[in-house]
Amino acid sequence: MLDYSDLGLQLAWPLAMTLAWMAGELVYRWTALPRIAVYGLAGFVFGNLAAGYLPPSEAKNFMWLANLGLGLILFELGYRINLRWLKNNPWIVVTSVLEAVCTFGVVYLVSWYFGMERLPAALTASLAMSSSPAGLLRVLNEQGASGQVTERAMHLTALNCVMAVFTFNIVVGIGVFQTSGDLTHAAGSSLLVLVASAGLGALFGALVPFWLRIIDASRDGTLAFALAVVLLVAITSVLPLSPVLAALTFGLVARHRRIALSPAQRNFGVLGDLLAVLMFFFVATKVQVEHIGGGLALGLLLVAVRAVVKVGICTAFARVSGISARKGALSGLALTPMAVFAILLMEQTRWIGVDLFDSLAPLAAVMLLLDVAGPILTQRAVVWANETRTGKEA
């Protein structure tokens, strides 16, 4: 006899994600708002209405697929980073370091002043340093954006993600050491993990282009790169290492091995689009209403503080780095998204037995807001900079 309750459990997630995709398409066509903002909002609603519809075993599989989606995006972001440009214009690096450091300092002080313990405040500040490459790159590709603001936002995002991952892992390592007293465990969850992850990504970045040259397929290595990212994310999940640094380093090294990623396959085609729906939807289900209720006011304050620091630093160093103050401010505004990157980074710490969601309620409020508003602000930044496909302000 057919068990309809069991059938409902099995169909809930596929049906919910399909409806989220359909809503995203309709909203984009009616309002031109980013699709991913709708995916995130739908995921939050579904996650709080049907939290019990995903068994822990399946949640792990969804987590792996979300990391795969992020890995593809990080590879593409790394591939689009031009190290020669950073060398010729070191003020971009200076801007990135200062906005990340100042964001950490200001968010930490505000969090601590309003009652957070030092460790959760430091974790919140380290995550606030980052911008979400997933939110940024999906919006830029959706808009067909190109230009000074677009390029600067991508390079700043890549740099501050590296700094955020480094700082976050160090803070988590300190927390693990304080809890367990096991220095080896703490070190293994911080600096050594980062070095090994970057090294693994660099190895893939050297081996995959070498293989493409052997088979004479260097003109379009999209499939090879996609399969390599799948393998890379799987390895980093098993060991565990940081898929963020590994995928970003992979793309960076591959670019400088003179291998082309076909412009027609930006977002990795249908595979990337499918994983994007899953990733933005799944990540938003991790934010629960009870996490937000206790920290909404502080969360809103941290959103404002983070935005002011990033826009302010990018504006202050705009002219010395070769652009107008207006475009510097728009570059800072484009860095608003952080939700997907931050939540996946927090989820990865569960591998070492550290559950951060309950202790970071204000950050949950930040992430919910930025999951929806962040992509919209990035879209507005490139539209106001006249760098979209049409080149017209909407």
PEGIUR-V584481 format. One record per pair of residues at least 24 apart in sequence whose C-alpha atoms are under 10 Angstrom apart, sorted by sequence separation. I is the first residue (numbers start at 1). GAP is how many residues later the second one is. D is the distance in whole Angstrom. If there is no record, write none. Layout:
i=[I	I]
gap=[GAP	GAP]
d=[D	D]
This chain:
i=[101	103	104	105	133	166	167	169	170	204	308	310	311	339	343	17	100	101	103	104	131	132	133	165	166	169	204	225	307	308	310	311	339	342	16	17	20	100	103	104	130	131	132	225	307	310	341	16	100	102	103	130	131	166	204	307	339	340	100	101	129	130	131	132	133	166	201	204	307	338	339	340	17	100	130	131	132	165	166	225	307	338	339	13	16	99	100	130	131	306	337	338	339	340	16	99	100	129	130	201	338	339	340	97	128	129	130	162	200	337	338	339	13	96	127	128	129	130	131	303	337	338	339	12	13	127	129	130	336	337	126	129	130	197	200	201	336	337	339	127	128	129	200	225	337	338	13	126	127	336	337	338	12	126	127	129	197	221	222	223	336	337	125	126	129	197	219	220	221	222	335	336	337	13	126	127	196	218	219	220	221	222	334	335	336	337	9	12	13	123	126	127	200	201	205	218	219	220	221	222	333	334	336	337	11	12	125	126	200	201	204	205	208	217	218	219	220	222	223	226	334	335	336	9	10	125	126	193	197	198	200	201	202	203	204	205	207	217	218	219	220	222	225	334	335	9	10	123	124	126	197	198	201	202	205	206	209	210	220	222	333	334	8	9	122	123	126	196	197	198	200	201	202	204	205	209	220	223	226	333	334	9	122	123	193	195	196	197	198	199	200	201	202	203	204	205	208	209	213	222	226	332	333	334	335	6	123	193	194	195	197	198	199	200	201	202	203	204	205	206	207	209	210	212	222	330	331	333	334	123	193	194	197	198	201	202	205	206	209	330	333	334	122	123	192	193	194	196	197	198	200	201	202	204	205	206	208	209	210	332	333	122	194	195	196	197	198	199	200	201	202	203	204	205	206	207	209	330	331	120	189	190	194	195	197	198	199	201	202	203	205	206	208	209	330	331	119	120	123	188	189	190	193	194	197	198	201	202	205	287	329	330	119	188	189	197	201	330	205	327	330	331	78	119	120	284	327	330	77	96	100	119	283	284	287	76	77	96	99	283	286	327	74	282	283	286	326	327	74	77	96	97	100	101	280	281	283	284	303	326	73	74	77	92	96	100	104	280	283	302	303	73	76	95	96	99	100	279	283	286	299	301	302	70	72	73	93	96	97	98	101	299	300	303	304	70	71	73	74	92	93	96	97	100	101	104	298	299	300	302	303	70	73	92	96	100	283	298	299	302	303	69	70	73	279	295	296	297	298	299	300	301	93	97	291	294	295	296	299	300	303	92	93	96	291	294	295	296	298	299	303	290	291	292	293	294	295	296	297	298	299	82	86	288	291	292	293	295	296	297	299	300	81	85	287	288	291	292	294	295	296	299	80	81	286	290	291	292	293	294	295	83	289	291	292	293	81	82	169	288	291	292	296	80	81	287	290	291	292	80	81	289	290	292	78	287	288	289	292	77	78	81	165	287	288	77	80	81	286	287	165	166	289	77	78	165	287	288	77	78	287	162	286	161	162	284	285	74	161	284	283	162	74	158	161	162	284	283	284	158	280	244	36	37	36	244	34	244	36	37	243	35	36	242	34	35	34	243	33	34	242	35	241	34	240	34	240	241	32	237	240	239	240	238	237	142	141	142	75	79	141	138	137	138	75	137	138	138	138	135	134	134	135	134	76	75	75	72	72	75	71	72	74	72	73	72	68	71	72	156	70	71	69	189	68	69	71	72	153	68	71	152	189	67	68	70	189	68	69	188	65	68	64	67	68	186	67	78	81	185	65	79	64	65	67	74	75	78	79	83	64	67	74	75	77	78	79	81	82	73	74	75	76	77	78	79	80	81	152	71	74	75	76	77	78	79	80	81	83	84	64	70	71	74	75	78	79	82	83	63	70	71	73	74	75	76	77	78	79	81	82	128	148	149	168	172	68	71	72	73	74	75	76	77	78	79	80	81	128	148	152	153	156	157	160	67	71	72	74	75	76	78	79	80	152	156	165	169	176	67	70	71	74	75	78	79	125	128	129	149	150	153	154	157	161	165	168	172	176	70	73	74	75	124	128	149	152	153	156	157	164	168	176	68	71	72	75	76	128	148	149	152	153	156	157	173	175	71	75	79	148	149	150	151	152	153	154	157	161	165	169	172	79	80	125	129	149	150	153	154	157	161	164	168	79	116	149	152	153	172	115	148	149	152	114	149	150	172	76	149	111	110	111	76	111	76	110	111	75	76	110	73	73	107	108	140	72	73	107	110	139	72	106	107	69	107	136	69	72	73	103	106	107	135	136	72	106	135	136	135	136	69	70	103	104	107	133	135	136	69	72	73	103	106	131	132	134	135	68	69	72	102	103	131	132	133	134	135	69	70	103	104	130	131	132	133	134	135	69	70	100	103	130	131	132	133	134	135	68	69	99	102	103	130	131	132	133	134	67	68	69	101	102	128	130	131	132	133	66	69	70	100	128	129	130	131	132	65	66	69	70	99	100	103	128	131	132	65	66	68	69	98	99	102	127	128	130	131	66	67	98	99	127	130	65	66	99	100	129	65	66	96	99	127	128	63	64	66	95	98	99	127	62	63	66	97	98	126	127	62	65	66	96	95	96	124	127	63	95	98	127	62	63	95	62	95	96	92	95	59	94	95	123	92	153	91	92	95	91	94	91	92	93	150	153	91	92	153	91	92	89	90	91	150	89	124	149	150	89	99	123	149	43	47	51	145	148	43	46	47	50	51	124	128	135	140	147	149	150	43	44	45	46	47	48	49	120	123	124	127	135	139	143	146	149	39	40	43	44	47	48	51	123	124	135	138	139	142	145	148	149	150	39	40	42	43	44	46	47	48	121	124	125	128	132	136	137	139	140	144	145	147	149	150	38	39	40	41	42	43	44	45	46	47	48	49	120	121	124	128	132	135	136	139	140	143	146	147	148	36	39	40	41	42	43	44	45	47	48	119	120	123	124	135	136	139	143	145	146	147	35	36	39	40	43	44	47	48	120	121	134	135	136	137	138	145	146	147	35	38	39	40	42	43	44	45	47	48	117	120	121	124	132	136	140	145	146	36	37	38	39	40	41	42	43	44	45	116	120	131	132	135	136	139	144	145	146	36	37	39	40	41	43	44	45	116	135	143	144	145	35	36	39	40	44	116	143	144	145	146	116	142	143	144	145	140	141	142	143	144	140	141	143	140	111	21	111	21	24	21	21	17	20	21	20	18	17	18	20	21	17	20	17	14	17	13	16	17	13	13	70	70	67	66	67	70	67	66	67	63	67	63	63	40	40	44	41	44	40	41	40	40	41	40	41	37	39	40	37	38	39	37	38	36	37	36	37	35	37	38	34	36	37	34	36	37	34	35	36	34	35	33	34	33	34	32	33	34	34	33	32	33	32]
gap=[24	24	24	24	24	24	24	24	24	24	24	24	24	24	24	25	25	25	25	25	25	25	25	25	25	25	25	25	25	25	25	25	25	25	26	26	26	26	26	26	26	26	26	26	26	26	26	27	27	27	27	27	27	27	27	27	27	27	28	28	28	28	28	28	28	28	28	28	28	28	28	28	29	29	29	29	29	29	29	29	29	29	29	30	30	30	30	30	30	30	30	30	30	30	31	31	31	31	31	31	31	31	31	32	32	32	32	32	32	32	32	32	33	33	33	33	33	33	33	33	33	33	33	34	34	34	34	34	34	34	35	35	35	35	35	35	35	35	35	36	36	36	36	36	36	36	37	37	37	37	37	37	38	38	38	38	38	38	38	38	38	38	39	39	39	39	39	39	39	39	39	39	39	40	40	40	40	40	40	40	40	40	40	40	40	40	41	41	41	41	41	41	41	41	41	41	41	41	41	41	41	41	41	41	42	42	42	42	42	42	42	42	42	42	42	42	42	42	42	42	42	42	42	43	43	43	43	43	43	43	43	43	43	43	43	43	43	43	43	43	43	43	43	43	43	44	44	44	44	44	44	44	44	44	44	44	44	44	44	44	44	44	45	45	45	45	45	45	45	45	45	45	45	45	45	45	45	45	45	45	45	46	46	46	46	46	46	46	46	46	46	46	46	46	46	46	46	46	46	46	46	46	46	46	46	47	47	47	47	47	47	47	47	47	47	47	47	47	47	47	47	47	47	47	47	47	47	47	47	48	48	48	48	48	48	48	48	48	48	48	48	48	49	49	49	49	49	49	49	49	49	49	49	49	49	49	49	49	49	49	49	50	50	50	50	50	50	50	50	50	50	50	50	50	50	50	50	50	50	51	51	51	51	51	51	51	51	51	51	51	51	51	51	51	51	51	52	52	52	52	52	52	52	52	52	52	52	52	52	52	52	52	53	53	53	53	53	53	54	54	54	54	55	55	55	55	55	55	56	56	56	56	56	56	56	57	57	57	57	57	57	57	58	58	58	58	58	58	59	59	59	59	59	59	59	59	59	59	59	59	60	60	60	60	60	60	60	60	60	60	60	61	61	61	61	61	61	61	61	61	61	61	61	62	62	62	62	62	62	62	62	62	62	62	62	63	63	63	63	63	63	63	63	63	63	63	63	63	63	63	63	64	64	64	64	64	64	64	64	64	64	65	65	65	65	65	65	65	65	65	65	65	66	66	66	66	66	66	66	66	66	67	67	67	67	67	67	67	67	67	67	68	68	68	68	68	68	68	68	68	68	69	69	69	69	69	69	69	69	69	69	69	70	70	70	70	70	70	70	70	70	70	71	71	71	71	71	71	71	71	71	72	72	72	72	72	73	73	73	73	73	73	73	74	74	74	74	74	74	75	75	75	75	75	76	76	76	76	76	77	77	77	77	77	77	78	78	78	78	78	79	79	79	80	80	80	80	80	81	81	81	82	82	83	83	83	83	84	84	84	85	86	87	87	87	87	87	88	88	90	91	97	98	98	99	100	101	101	102	102	102	103	103	103	104	104	105	105	106	106	106	107	107	108	108	109	109	110	111	111	111	112	112	113	114	124	125	125	126	126	126	128	129	129	130	130	134	135	138	141	142	145	145	146	149	150	151	153	154	154	155	155	155	156	156	157	158	158	158	158	159	159	160	160	161	161	161	161	161	162	162	162	162	163	163	163	163	164	164	164	165	165	166	166	166	166	167	167	167	167	168	168	169	169	169	169	169	169	169	169	170	170	170	170	170	170	170	170	170	171	171	171	171	171	171	171	171	171	171	172	172	172	172	172	172	172	172	172	172	172	173	173	173	173	173	173	173	173	173	174	174	174	174	174	174	174	174	174	174	174	174	174	174	174	174	174	175	175	175	175	175	175	175	175	175	175	175	175	175	175	175	175	175	175	175	176	176	176	176	176	176	176	176	176	176	176	176	176	176	177	177	177	177	177	177	177	177	177	177	177	177	177	177	177	177	177	177	177	177	178	178	178	178	178	178	178	178	178	178	178	178	178	178	179	179	179	179	179	179	179	179	179	179	179	179	179	179	180	180	180	180	180	180	180	180	180	180	180	180	180	180	180	181	181	181	181	181	181	181	181	181	181	181	181	182	182	182	182	182	182	183	183	183	183	184	184	184	184	185	185	187	188	188	190	190	191	191	191	192	192	192	193	194	194	194	194	195	195	195	195	195	196	196	196	198	198	198	199	199	199	199	199	199	199	199	200	200	200	200	201	201	202	202	202	202	202	202	202	202	203	203	203	203	203	203	203	203	203	204	204	204	204	204	204	204	204	204	204	205	205	205	205	205	205	205	205	205	205	206	206	206	206	206	206	206	206	206	206	207	207	207	207	207	207	207	207	207	207	208	208	208	208	208	208	208	208	208	208	209	209	209	209	209	209	209	209	209	210	210	210	210	210	210	210	210	210	210	211	211	211	211	211	211	211	211	211	211	211	212	212	212	212	212	212	213	213	213	213	213	214	214	214	214	214	214	215	215	215	215	215	215	215	216	216	216	216	216	216	216	217	217	217	217	218	218	218	218	219	219	219	219	220	220	220	221	221	221	222	222	223	223	223	223	225	225	226	226	226	227	227	228	228	228	228	228	229	229	229	230	230	231	231	231	231	232	232	232	232	233	233	233	233	234	234	234	234	234	235	235	235	235	235	235	235	235	235	235	235	235	236	236	236	236	236	236	236	236	236	236	236	236	236	236	236	236	237	237	237	237	237	237	237	237	237	237	237	237	237	237	237	237	237	238	238	238	238	238	238	238	238	238	238	238	238	238	238	238	238	238	238	238	238	238	238	239	239	239	239	239	239	239	239	239	239	239	239	239	239	239	239	239	239	239	239	239	239	239	239	239	240	240	240	240	240	240	240	240	240	240	240	240	240	240	240	240	240	240	240	240	240	241	241	241	241	241	241	241	241	241	241	241	241	241	241	241	241	241	241	242	242	242	242	242	242	242	242	242	242	242	242	242	242	242	242	242	242	242	243	243	243	243	243	243	243	243	243	243	243	243	243	243	243	243	243	243	243	243	244	244	244	244	244	244	244	244	244	244	244	244	244	245	245	245	245	245	245	245	245	245	245	246	246	246	246	246	247	247	247	247	247	248	248	248	249	251	252	252	253	253	255	256	257	257	257	258	259	260	260	260	260	261	261	263	264	264	265	265	265	268	269	270	271	273	274	274	274	277	278	278	281	281	284	285	299	300	324	327	327	328	328	329	330	330	331	331	332	332	332	333	333	333	334	334	335	335	336	336	337	337	337	338	338	338	339	339	339	340	340	340	341	341	342	342	343	343	344	344	344	345	346	347	347	362]
d=[9	10	7	9	6	7	9	8	10	7	9	10	8	9	8	8	10	9	7	6	8	7	7	9	7	8	9	9	8	9	8	9	9	8	8	8	10	9	6	10	9	5	9	9	7	8	10	8	10	8	9	7	8	10	10	10	8	8	8	7	10	9	9	10	8	7	9	8	8	9	5	10	9	5	9	7	8	8	10	9	7	7	7	10	7	8	7	5	6	8	9	10	8	9	10	10	10	6	5	8	10	6	7	10	10	8	8	9	8	9	7	5	9	10	10	10	10	8	9	9	6	7	9	9	10	9	8	5	7	7	10	6	8	10	9	10	10	9	8	10	8	9	9	9	8	7	9	8	6	8	4	9	9	5	8	9	10	7	8	10	5	6	9	8	10	7	10	8	7	6	8	8	9	8	9	9	10	9	7	6	6	7	8	9	9	8	10	7	8	10	6	7	9	10	10	6	6	6	8	10	9	8	7	7	9	9	9	5	10	9	9	9	9	9	7	8	6	10	10	7	9	9	7	9	8	9	9	10	9	9	10	10	10	9	9	10	10	10	9	8	10	7	9	6	7	6	9	8	9	10	6	8	7	8	7	8	10	10	10	9	7	4	9	8	9	6	8	7	6	9	9	4	9	9	5	7	9	8	9	6	7	9	8	9	10	9	9	7	9	9	6	6	9	9	6	7	8	9	9	7	9	9	10	8	9	10	10	8	7	10	8	6	7	9	7	6	8	9	8	7	9	10	9	8	9	9	9	9	6	6	6	7	6	5	5	5	5	7	7	9	6	8	7	7	9	7	10	9	5	8	8	4	9	8	5	10	10	8	10	9	9	9	10	9	8	9	8	8	8	8	8	9	8	8	9	10	6	9	7	9	9	10	7	9	10	6	9	9	6	10	9	7	9	9	5	8	7	10	10	10	8	10	10	9	9	8	8	8	8	10	9	7	8	10	10	10	10	10	10	9	8	9	10	9	9	8	9	7	7	10	9	7	8	8	9	10	9	10	9	6	8	9	10	9	9	10	10	7	7	10	9	9	9	9	9	10	10	9	10	9	7	7	7	8	6	6	9	7	7	8	9	6	9	8	8	8	9	8	7	9	10	9	8	10	9	9	9	9	8	10	9	8	8	9	10	8	9	10	9	8	8	7	7	7	10	9	9	4	9	10	6	6	7	7	6	8	10	6	6	7	9	9	10	8	10	8	8	8	9	8	7	9	8	8	7	10	5	6	5	6	8	10	10	9	7	6	4	9	8	5	8	9	9	9	8	7	8	8	9	9	9	9	8	9	8	6	9	8	5	10	10	8	8	10	8	10	5	7	10	7	8	9	9	10	9	8	8	8	9	9	9	9	10	9	6	8	7	8	10	10	6	5	10	8	6	9	10	7	9	8	10	9	10	10	9	10	8	9	8	7	9	8	9	6	9	8	10	10	9	8	8	9	10	9	7	8	8	9	7	10	7	8	10	8	7	9	10	8	9	7	10	9	10	10	9	10	8	9	10	8	8	9	9	9	7	9	9	8	8	10	9	9	8	9	9	8	7	9	10	10	8	9	9	8	9	9	10	10	10	9	8	10	9	10	9	10	7	9	10	10	7	9	10	7	10	8	10	9	8	10	8	9	9	9	10	9	9	9	7	8	9	10	10	10	10	6	10	6	8	10	10	8	9	9	7	9	8	9	10	6	7	10	10	9	9	9	8	9	10	10	9	6	10	7	8	10	9	10	10	9	9	10	8	10	10	9	9	8	8	9	8	9	7	10	9	5	9	8	8	10	8	9	9	7	6	8	8	6	10	7	9	5	8	10	7	4	7	10	10	10	8	9	7	6	5	4	5	8	9	10	8	9	8	5	7	9	7	4	8	8	9	9	10	9	10	10	9	8	7	9	9	6	6	8	8	7	7	9	9	8	10	10	9	10	10	7	5	9	9	4	9	9	5	10	9	9	10	9	9	9	9	8	7	7	8	8	9	10	8	10	10	9	9	9	10	10	9	8	9	10	10	10	10	9	7	6	10	5	10	7	9	9	8	10	10	9	9	9	10	8	7	7	7	8	10	10	9	10	10	10	9	9	9	9	9	9	9	10	9	8	9	10	9	10	9	9	7	7	6	9	10	10	10	10	8	10	5	9	6	8	10	9	9	10	8	10	8	10	9	8	8	9	9	8	9	8	9	8	10	9	8	9	7	9	9	10	8	8	6	9	10	7	9	9	10	7	7	10	10	8	10	7	7	10	7	7	8	9	8	9	7	9	9	8	9	9	9	6	9	7	9	9	6	8	9	8	8	7	9	9	10	9	9	5	8	8	9	8	9	8	9	10	8	6	5	8	9	7	5	8	10	6	9	6	4	10	7	9	8	6	9	7	7	9	5	7	9	7	9	10	9	10	8	10	6	8	6	7	7	8	8	9	10	9	9	9	5	7	8	6	10	7	8	10	7	7	7	10	9	9	9	10	5	9	8	10	8	8	7	8	9	9	9	8	8	4	8	9	10	7	8	9	6	9	8	10	10	9	9	7	7	6	8	8	7	10	9	9	9	8	10	8	9	7	8	9	8	8	6	10	9	7	8	9	9	9	10	9	6	9	9	8	9	8	9	7	9	9	9	9	10	9	10	10	10	7	6	10	5	9	9	8	9	9	7	10	8	7	8	9	9	7	10	9	8	9	10	9	9	8	9	9	10	9	10	9	9	10	9	10	10	10	9	9	10	10	8	10	7	9	8	6	8	8	7	9	9	7	8	7	7	9	8	10	10	9	8	9	7	9	9	7	6	10	9	4	8	9	4	9	10	8	9	9	10	9	10	10	8	10	8	8	8	9	10	8	9	9	7	6	8	8	7	7	8	10	6	8	6	10	10	7	7	7	7	8	10	9	8	8	9	5	8	10	7	5	7	8	6	10	6	9	10	6	10	6	9	10	9	6	10	7	6	5	5	5	7	7	10	10	10	10	10	10	10	9	5	9	9	9	5	8	8	5	8	10	9	10	9	10	10	10	9	7	8	5	7	9	8	9	9	8	7	9	9	7	9	9	10	10	10	8	9	9	8	4	8	6	9	10	5	9	9	8	9	9	10	9	6	6	10	8	8	8	9	10	5	5	9	10	9	9	6	8	9	9	9	9	9	10	8	10	10	10	9	10	10	9	9	10	7	10	8	9	9	9	7	10	10	9	7	8	10	9	7	10	9	9	10	9	8	8	10	9	10	9	7	8	10	8	9	8	9	9	9	8	8	10	8	9	10	10	8	6	6	10	9	6	9	9	9	6	7	8	4	8	7	10	8	10	9	10	6	10	7	7	10	9	9	6	10	9	6	6	10	10	10	9	7	8	10	9	9]
